[in-house]
Amino acid sequence: MKCDLCFHQCELTEGKTGFCKARGMRDGKIVSLNYGCMTSLALDPVEKKPLAQFHPGSSILSIGSFGCNFHCDFCQNAIISQENHVEYEKLTPEEVVNLALRLADEQGNIGIAYTYNEPLIGYEFIYDCAKLAHAHGLKNVLVTNGAITSKYLMDLLPYIDAMNIDLKAFTSGFYEEIGGNLELVKENIILCSAYTHVELTTLIIPGRNDGEEEMQQMTKWIASISKDIPLHISRYFPRYHCHIPPTDVDQIEHLCHIARMNLNYVYKGNC
């Protein structure tokens, strides 16, 4: 049986787990293996997502599970995204929303951010939480690689108030190296920008996606959707299996300068 949630379209058999480690076939059905499995939970500044133009100065309850449908060798959260055995606490959507509401009363929390690992591979839990949170007047924020099949995304978007989508590079070769699909990410950026607030993030890795021409092409493409889409250009630090030295701050500044030729809102990250 095929799992059609993302571009991998994994063919699953009984007991087998998909590329993402979070979906599998059990008793003849494709199920979410990380439903309600919380590995991370924190009240974060909304700017940390990063979102620069969505309720700045606010805090948001941020939750994460395990697994990812990309295998980035530079993953910043590899312990929960890439490892096979992860500790977690089981929570229901009602428990998450009740916690978010309590934090709204006590600490000004504005809603729930689905983040840390790739949230959309746990689609059913995100959908259930987002729908319930929306009904209680809470904001829903997705921090995602944007590689879900668009038909699923369309069903979720009515409950999503803001997104930060990773645009990891602007070459198909880069995406192939990490097990991703650039064209689907581009398609989903266009789709989401028509329905909700979208900001983009690109982590700049020396020698891999730090070229001037690539930044020109990428930001011209973003501008063709809207020059007002915020772009976060972030500095890389060695993580997981990638040991390239950190990105030079001057290179981040230079790429931000190039991006501002095409976009109205460009932000430095991790500098």
N, C-alpha and C positions, 0 to 999 in steps of 0.2 A: 504494500500500500504506500502511496506517495504522500509525503507531508508537503503541502503546497504553501506553507506560511511564508517562506522566504525564497530567494533565488536558487538555493541549493537543490530544492525539490528532491529531498532525500527519499530513496526507496527503503521503506522500513519493513522488517519482518518481526515476528513475535520475539520480544525480549531485546530487540536491537534499539540502540540510541542513535539519534541523528548527529550530524556534524556539530551541532551547537551544544551537545551534552544535556540539553534541557527538554527534549521531546523524544518520545519513543512509542513503540507499539506494545500495548498491554491488553490482553484478553480480546485481541482482534480490533482494537481501536487505537488511534493515535491520540496520545494524551500528553499534557504538560507535566513534566517530572519535577518542575520547580514551583508548582502552584503554592503560593503562600509561604515559600521558604525564604525567610529574610536573613541575609548574611550581613547586611549593613543597614543602619538606621541612625539618622542624625538630623538635628535642626541646623540647617546651613543658611548662610546669606544667599539670596537668590543670584547674586553676582558670581557665585562659585560654580554655577551650572555649566558654562557661564551665560548669564543673560544680563545685558547692560541696559536694555530699554523695556523691561517688563517689571513693574513695581520695584524700582531700585530702592535700596535701603530696607527691604523686607526680608523676613526669614521664611523658609519653607521646609517642611518635613521631607527629608530625602530618604528613599528606601531603595535597596538593591537586593537581588537574588544571586543566582549563579548561572554561568554559561554564556556563550557568545557565538554568533554565526560568522564571525571573522576570527582568524588566528594571527593577530598582529604580533610580530616578534618584539615590538616596542611597547606592548600593552602596559598601561599605567596601573591597571587593577587586575593583574594576572592571577593573583591568588583566588579571586572569586570568578574570574572570567574564563580561565584556561585550565585550572586544575581539576582533577577528577573527584577528589574527596574534600568537601567543604563543610564546615560547621554552619548550622543555621537554626533559626527559631521559627516555628510555624505560627503564622498569624492569618486570620480570616480577613476578608475585605472590611467587614464590620469593625473588627478590632483596629485595623489601620485607620479607618475613617474616624472612629471614636477618639483615637490618640491625636489625630490631626485637629479635631474639634477642641479637644482639651487644651492643646498647645495654642490654638487660636485664642482661646479665652485667657490663658496664662501668660503667653509670650508673643502674641501678635502673629502667629503663624498664618500664612495666607492659603496654604493648601498642601498638595503632595507632589513631589518630584520623583519620577521613576528614572533611576540613574544607577551609577556605579558599574554594574555589568551592562550587557545589552538588554534593556527591559522588554523589548518587543518579542523576544523569543519565548517569554512567558505571557503571551498575548491574553490568554483567558483571565489571568489574575489582574493584569493591567486594565482590561476592559471592565471587569466587575468592580474594581476599586474606583476607576475613573467615573463610571456611571453613578455610583453611590455618592462619591465626593461631590460631583456636579449637582446632584439633587440636594445636597446640604449647603450649597453655596460656596464650596471650596474651589480653589484654582487647581488645575491639573497641568503639570509640566512634564514633557518627555525629553530626555537626553539620550539620543539614539544615533546609530550609524546609518539609519535611513534605508536599510536593505530589506525591509518587509515587502511582501507582495502588496501591490497598491490596493487591491480589492479589500484586504483586511484593514488597511490604513483608513480607507473611506468610512468604514463602519465605526472606527474609533474617533475620528476627527471631531465629530460634534461635541465630544466631551473634553477636548484638549484646548487649553487656553494659550499655551506657548510651547515652543520646541527649540532645542538646540540640536542641530544635525551636524554630525562630523562630515565634512567634505575633506577626506584625508589626503587627497592629491587630485590632480586633474589629468592623469594618464591611466589608461586601461591596464598597462603593465604593472603599475604600482598596486592596483586593486587585485590583480590576479595573484600577486605575490602574497597577499594577506588573506586570500580566499574570499574576495569580495567582488562586487559588480558595479562599476562606475555608472553605467547607463541607468540602472535601476535607481541608484541614489539620486542622480540628476532628475529623473522622472518624478521621484517623490518630493524633492525640494520644490519643483514647480507646482505639484499638486498641493502640498501643505501650505505654500505661500499664498495660495488663493483662499485658504480657509481659516488660518490662524496666524499668530505672531511667530515668525521664524527668525532665528539667528543661526549663523554657521560658525564652525570652528575648524581651523586647519593647524595641525601640529607640524612644525617645520623641522624636518630631520636632515642634517647635513648630508649632501651628496645624493639624496633620494627624492626630495620634492621641494628643493630650495632654489630652483632656477627662476631667473627673472621672467623668461618667456612663459613658463608655466603659470606664474602668478598673474601675468598679463592676460593670458587666455582664460584663466579661471575667473578672474574678477570681471572681465568683459562679459563672460557668460552669465555671471550672477547679475550684473547690471542689466542684461537683456530681460531679466525677470523684473527686477526693481533695483535702482541705485540705492534705495533706502534699506535694503537688507543688511543688517549689521554682520560684519565678519570679524571674528577673533583669530588673530594670528599668534599662535602660542609657541613658546620656546620648549624644545625637547630636552629631556634629561635621560641618561641611560636607565633602562628598565628591562626586566624580564630577560630575553635572549639578545637584546640589541645593546652593544657596548660602544657605539659611536660616541665620541665626546659631545658634550652639550652644544646646542646651537649658539653661535656667537650673537651677543645682544645687538651688535651693529648690523648683522644680517637681518635680524627681526625688524629693526628700524628701517632698513632699506626696503624690505619687502612690504612693510606697511606704507611706505612712501609710494611705491608702485601701485599698491591696491587703492590708495586714495585718489589716484588719477581716474579711477572708474567708479568708485563707491563713495557714498557720503559718510558712512560710519564704519571706521576700522579701529580695532582695539588690540593692544598688545596683551599677551598673556604669559604668565610664568616668568616675567622679567624682574 
